[in-house]
Amino acid sequence: MDKRRKELGEFLQAMRGRQAPEALGFPAGSRRRTQGLRREEVAVLAGISPTWYTWIEQGRAANVSAEALGRLAQALHLTRSERAYLFELAGRRDPSGHEHEDDAASELLVGLLEDIAVPAYIMGRTWDMLAWNKAAAALFAGWLDKPVKQNAPRRNLLRFVFLEPKARKFITDWEARARRLTAEFRADCRTRLDEPALVQLIGELKKGSAEFSRYWKQHDVLERQGGPRAFNHPKRGAVSYQQVTLRPVDQEHLKLVLLKPERCNQ
């Protein structure tokens, strides 16, 4: 038996065992041999056959559709983390996964930015700039230091790099950085390329930047990494940093980016 299918079956069994039958419309009764829901009851709630559900728990069902997994997650009242774990075990992508993620940084995380001395900012699912500190605004002068207009679209790192002319002079070795950013972005959103917000952003970038369109067609994929970052600041001249990217445990789709100045900047 495949180890992952076995783990999937045991996970579902544990999840149904914690459910209260009476809360879901089933009689509690004294004849229940085990705590929680019966397999047949889970099957009814999820709209699948009892035999098929039994096979899933026994690790005999090789291919469980994303739709069936979604119904099981709903029937068992899984939390966001449990739902993600269910889909991961089944080797499926959650078609509605983006609906369970709030693309907004918590007040605690935003407040943390002001306690960080170095330039720091938070990016969302499509690399929108959700929040940043004063040091980041000072570094990205002419972009992040501008007042945020009411009802204006969020500032986006890719729009800045590819659609803002001043970025080509500001970012040292712009072509190499822009090419790498495109590959990192593709890797970051590889499982959700059909999301409307991503489709719209990619279309906008392809239309507005010949370079982005060319890089995107190359299908390069690179995981986002830290390392040296150099800029040509309009007032301070050449400055360099070491970049570190962190992901909050409770919102892993967000990125907290820190830029530690090199000693020569001091």
VEXLO-777631 format. One record per residue (C-alpha): z, y negated, x negated; residue in three letters. Coordinates in steps of 0.02 Angstrom, whole numbers, plus 32768, in hexadecimal, padded with zeros to 4 digits. Example, Ala and Ser with C-alpha at 12.3 -4.5 7.8 and 13.67 -1.06 7.14 Angstrom:
% residues 2
<<8186,80E1,7D99>,ala>
<<8165,8035,7D54>,ser>
This chain:
% residues 266
<<8000,8000,8000>,met>
<<7FD6,7F52,7FC2>,asp>
<<8076,7EFC,7F87>,lys>
<<804B,7E57,7FD9>,arg>
<<8025,7EAA,8082>,arg>
<<80CC,7F06,8073>,lys>
<<8126,7E62,8053>,glu>
<<80CB,7E12,80E6>,leu>
<<8106,7E9E,8159>,gly>
<<81B9,7E92,811D>,glu>
<<81B7,7DD5,8130>,phe>
<<817B,7DE0,81E5>,leu>
<<81FD,7E65,8209>,gln>
<<8286,7DF4,81C6>,ala>
<<8246,7D5F,8229>,met>
<<8242,7DBC,82CF>,arg>
<<82EF,7E01,82AB>,gly>
<<833B,7D54,82AF>,arg>
<<82F2,7D23,8358>,gln>
<<835C,7D22,83F7>,ala>
<<82FC,7D85,847D>,pro>
<<8350,7D2C,850E>,glu>
<<831C,7C83,84C8>,ala>
<<8266,7CBC,84D2>,leu>
<<826E,7D04,8580>,gly>
<<8297,7DB8,8556>,phe>
<<8334,7E12,8591>,pro>
<<83B9,7E27,850B>,ala>
<<83FC,7ECC,854C>,gly>
<<846C,7F4A,84F6>,ser>
<<83E3,7FC8,84D6>,arg>
<<8397,7F68,8444>,arg>
<<83A9,7FCF,83A7>,arg>
<<838D,7F3B,8334>,thr>
<<83AF,7E82,833A>,gln>
<<8325,7E0B,836D>,gly>
<<827D,7E28,83BE>,leu>
<<8223,7ECD,83CE>,arg>
<<8176,7EE0,8382>,arg>
<<812A,7EE9,8430>,glu>
<<817B,7E44,845F>,glu>
<<8139,7DEB,83C5>,val>
<<808D,7E2F,83ED>,ala>
<<8097,7DEA,849E>,val>
<<80CE,7D3E,8460>,leu>
<<8044,7D39,83DD>,ala>
<<7FBC,7D7C,8450>,gly>
<<7F8F,7E13,83E5>,ile>
<<7F99,7ECD,8408>,ser>
<<803E,7F26,83E3>,pro>
<<7FE1,7FA8,837C>,thr>
<<7F90,7F23,8310>,trp>
<<8035,7EC9,82F6>,tyr>
<<8088,7F6E,82C7>,thr>
<<8001,7F8B,8245>,trp>
<<8021,7EDD,81FD>,ile>
<<80DB,7F01,81E9>,glu>
<<80B4,7FAB,819D>,gln>
<<803E,7F5D,811F>,gly>
<<7FA9,7FBB,8165>,arg>
<<7F46,7F24,81A4>,ala>
<<7ED9,7EEA,8113>,ala>
<<7E8F,7E4E,8165>,asn>
<<7EF8,7DE0,81D5>,val>
<<7E9B,7D48,8215>,ser>
<<7EDC,7C97,81FF>,ala>
<<7EDD,7C83,82BC>,glu>
<<7F4D,7D1C,82D3>,ala>
<<7FC1,7CDE,824A>,leu>
<<7FCE,7C36,829F>,gly>
<<7FFF,7C88,8343>,arg>
<<8080,7CF3,82EA>,leu>
<<80CA,7C5B,8294>,ala>
<<80D9,7C04,833C>,gln>
<<8120,7C9D,8393>,ala>
<<81A6,7CB3,830C>,leu>
<<81CD,7BF8,8304>,his>
<<81B0,7BF1,8249>,leu>
<<81DD,7B57,81E6>,thr>
<<8158,7AFD,8180>,arg>
<<818C,7B59,80E1>,ser>
<<8191,7C01,813A>,glu>
<<80E6,7BE3,8187>,arg>
<<809D,7BB6,80DC>,ala>
<<80EC,7C54,8093>,tyr>
<<80A2,7CBE,8120>,leu>
<<7FF2,7C7F,80FD>,phe>
<<800A,7C92,8042>,glu>
<<803F,7D48,8055>,leu>
<<7FA8,7D6B,80C4>,ala>
<<7F32,7D14,804A>,gly>
<<7EF5,7C9D,80D1>,arg>
<<7EE5,7BE1,80DC>,arg>
<<7F44,7B91,8169>,asp>
<<7EBC,7B37,81CE>,pro>
<<7F3C,7ABC,8212>,ser>
<<7FA5,7AAE,8176>,gly>
<<7F83,79F4,8163>,his>
<<7FCE,79D6,820D>,glu>
<<8076,7A11,81CB>,his>
<<807B,7997,813A>,glu>
<<80AE,78E3,814E>,asp>
<<804A,7878,80D5>,asp>
<<80D7,77FB,80C0>,ala>
<<8158,77F1,8038>,ala>
<<820E,77FC,806C>,ser>
<<827D,7762,8060>,glu>
<<82E1,77B9,7FD9>,leu>
<<8247,77D8,7F6F>,leu>
<<8206,7727,7F86>,val>
<<82B1,76E1,7F5B>,gly>
<<82B3,7749,7EBD>,leu>
<<821A,76EC,7E7D>,leu>
<<827B,764B,7E65>,glu>
<<82FA,76A8,7DF9>,asp>
<<826F,76DE,7D83>,ile>
<<824F,7663,7CF6>,ala>
<<81A1,76A0,7CC8>,val>
<<8106,768D,7D37>,pro>
<<8113,770D,7DC5>,ala>
<<80B8,772C,7E67>,tyr>
<<80A9,77AE,7EF2>,ile>
<<8002,77F5,7F2B>,met>
<<7FDE,7850,7FCE>,gly>
<<7F6A,78DD,8002>,arg>
<<7EC8,787D,7FE4>,thr>
<<7F11,781B,7F50>,trp>
<<7F3F,7785,7FB9>,asp>
<<7FC0,7719,7F63>,met>
<<8057,772B,7FD5>,leu>
<<80D4,76C8,7F6E>,ala>
<<80EA,767F,7EC0>,trp>
<<8169,761D,7E5B>,asn>
<<815F,7570,7E0D>,lys>
<<8132,75B7,7D63>,ala>
<<809B,7610,7DAD>,ala>
<<8066,7572,7E08>,ala>
<<8070,7512,7D64>,ala>
<<8009,7596,7D0A>,leu>
<<7F83,75A2,7D91>,phe>
<<7F72,74E6,7D9C>,ala>
<<7EF0,74AB,7E19>,gly>
<<7F05,7548,7E81>,trp>
<<7FB7,7583,7EA2>,leu>
<<8001,74D5,7E8C>,asp>
<<7FA1,7491,7F21>,lys>
<<8002,7480,7FC5>,pro>
<<7FEE,7512,803E>,val>
<<7F8F,74D2,80D6>,lys>
<<7FC4,750B,8182>,gln>
<<7F54,7595,81CB>,asn>
<<7EF0,759C,812A>,ala>
<<7EBF,764A,80EA>,pro>
<<7F2D,7693,8064>,arg>
<<7EFA,7672,7FB2>,arg>
<<7EAD,770D,7F65>,asn>
<<7EA4,773C,7EAE>,leu>
<<7DF3,7781,7EBA>,leu>
<<7DB3,76E8,7F17>,arg>
<<7DFE,767C,7E8F>,phe>
<<7DB3,76E0,7E01>,val>
<<7D04,76F4,7E4A>,phe>
<<7CEB,7661,7EC0>,leu>
<<7D4B,75D4,7E6A>,glu>
<<7CE0,7586,7DE0>,pro>
<<7D76,7548,7D7C>,lys>
<<7DB3,75FD,7D67>,ala>
<<7D26,7623,7CED>,arg>
<<7D6B,75A4,7C72>,lys>
<<7E22,75C5,7C9A>,phe>
<<7E1D,7682,7C7A>,ile>
<<7DFB,76AE,7BC5>,thr>
<<7D69,7729,7BB5>,asp>
<<7D46,7716,7C6E>,trp>
<<7CBC,779A,7C77>,glu>
<<7D26,7826,7C2E>,ala>
<<7DBD,77FA,7C9A>,arg>
<<7D53,77E9,7D38>,ala>
<<7D00,7891,7D1A>,arg>
<<7DA7,78E5,7D01>,arg>
<<7DF4,7893,7D9A>,leu>
<<7D66,78D8,7E03>,thr>
<<7D85,7988,7DC3>,ala>
<<7E41,7976,7DDF>,glu>
<<7E25,7936,7E8F>,phe>
<<7DB4,79CA,7EB9>,arg>
<<7E39,7A43,7E79>,ala>
<<7EC1,79EB,7EDA>,asp>
<<7E64,79F1,7F81>,cys>
<<7E03,7A93,7F69>,arg>
<<7E51,7AE9,7FFF>,thr>
<<7E3B,7A58,8077>,arg>
<<7D8D,7A13,8057>,leu>
<<7D69,7A1A,8111>,asp>
<<7DF5,79A2,8141>,glu>
<<7DAC,7908,8197>,pro>
<<7E08,788C,8127>,ala>
<<7DC6,78E2,808B>,leu>
<<7D15,78EF,80D0>,val>
<<7D16,7836,80F7>,gln>
<<7D5C,7804,804C>,leu>
<<7CE3,7872,7FEA>,ile>
<<7C50,7831,804F>,gly>
<<7C86,777D,802F>,glu>
<<7C98,779C,7F74>,leu>
<<7BF0,77F6,7F67>,lys>
<<7B9A,7768,7FC3>,lys>
<<7BEE,76DE,7F5F>,gly>
<<7BEB,772C,7EB1>,ser>
<<7B5A,7785,7E5F>,ala>
<<7BD0,77C4,7DD9>,glu>
<<7C47,7814,7E55>,phe>
<<7BB5,7864,7EB1>,ser>
<<7B75,78AD,7E0D>,arg>
<<7C20,78EB,7DD3>,tyr>
<<7C47,7936,7E7E>,trp>
<<7BA5,799B,7E7D>,lys>
<<7BD6,79E7,7DD6>,gln>
<<7C66,7A44,7E2B>,his>
<<7CD9,7A33,7D95>,asp>
<<7D8C,7A69,7DBD>,val>
<<7E22,7A36,7D54>,leu>
<<7EDA,7A3A,7D7E>,glu>
<<7F2D,7990,7D76>,arg>
<<7F83,797D,7CCF>,gln>
<<7FEA,78FD,7C74>,gly>
<<7FC5,78B4,7BCB>,gly>
<<7F8B,7810,7B7F>,pro>
<<7F48,7785,7BEE>,arg>
<<7F03,76E4,7BA5>,ala>
<<7ED9,7640,7BFC>,phe>
<<7E95,7594,7BD1>,asn>
<<7F11,7523,7C28>,his>
<<7ECE,7475,7C55>,pro>
<<7F67,741F,7C0A>,lys>
<<7FB7,749C,7B93>,arg>
<<7F1A,74E4,7B46>,gly>
<<7F10,759B,7B13>,ala>
<<7FA3,7602,7B53>,val>
<<7FC0,76BC,7B51>,ser>
<<8032,7734,7BAF>,tyr>
<<8061,77EA,7BC2>,gln>
<<8049,7821,7C76>,gln>
<<80B7,789F,7CD0>,val>
<<8096,78D9,7D83>,thr>
<<8120,7925,7DEC>,leu>
<<811C,7973,7E9B>,arg>
<<81B1,7965,7F13>,pro>
<<81EC,7A10,7F48>,val>
<<81F3,79E1,8000>,asp>
<<8149,7989,7FFF>,gln>
<<80E0,79E2,7F7D>,glu>
<<8040,798C,7FB5>,his>
<<8087,78E8,7F72>,leu>
<<807E,78B7,7EBA>,lys>
<<80FC,784B,7E5F>,leu>
<<80A1,7805,7DC7>,val>
<<8101,77BB,7D35>,leu>
<<80B4,775C,7CA3>,leu>
<<8124,7754,7C0B>,lys>
<<80ED,76C9,7B92>,pro>
<<80BF,76F9,7AE2>,glu>
<<812D,76A8,7A5F>,arg>
<<80A1,7636,7A28>,cys>
<<80AB,75E2,7AD3>,asn>
<<815F,75AE,7ABA>,gln>
